[in-house]
């Protein structure tokens, strides 16, 4: 097998937009997807998906839709408020609007300012816990993957891609276990087909979802259906209950930590180096970090800072990310991984340092 093209690792961390940081909304134990009635309000919680928000979005949105539709039929209520304009909020609002429910999105950030917009975009069950929810998650994964596959070529920024990994990918193997037959089993390779590589590896077949394109398409479609995004910050839960809508879908992500007093939530900061786009690269790559070539950038990521709740990018960390991946292709001197590099392959519960 001939080697695949080598990326151009030229990188200027001081360039505008070259370094990006976001905070994953991780929840210990499991994500939260359930309904509760509080007074006259019916609340559907949909948050805590860690690094798998985009991956699970359509599947979770389908579960939200079913909960809301049952409530509408039983209560006679009609109007729905969706809190949050990240991927969970936008996909939930999309599915709700598809069956005719009047929906208003309330958010303190525009979609382009959310953590979802800063994601890498590989379809994989990454950094999310699901203790006791294996059956539900299997349904979510199947719905999500099928929906994304059906959207290829329709402006949603979704592409089929091979992902080359040095070792078995836990994030992909979880899918194989939860939903057998949904994606092909990985193929073992005697050598990864890249310059500078001499060792064996694996190739998985998955999807790449480009967050800027995906969120933009969702927003455009919602606007065409008359679904507004209202800029609003909620100081507390009481302010949420003051909304006129009787049904409220809570997609506030990490915001649920304070807004809903959810002590199981923990911020996990991740940083990305954004290289210029390279159209000749049509694969994903992972080895103690990742490289995802997209239409807008070649994205290099792989940091994991538990308990850090800020979105300030560190140029030195971004440079380290690029240097590490470049070294695997023989394009930089190999150095030890920094302490903030991902060392969490097993979905073990994560302890927030602020709580110990």
Secondary structure, DSSP 8 states (H G I E B T S, - for coil): ------------TTSTTSEEEEEEEEESSB-EEEEEEETTEEEEEEE-EET-HHHHHHHHHHHHHHHHHHHHHHH----EEEE--SHHHHHHHHHHHHTT--EEEEESS-GGGSTGGG---B-S--S--BTT-HHHHHHHHHHHHHHHHHTTTTTS-EEEEEEEESS--HHHHHHHHHSTTSS---EEESS-SSTT--S-EEEEEEEEE-HHHHHHHHHHHHHHTT-EEEE---SSHHHHHTSS-SEEEE--GGGHHHHS--TTEEEEEEEEEEEE--TT--EEEESSSEEEE-SSEEEEE-B-EET-------HHHHHHHHHHHHHHTTSS------TTB----S------GGG-
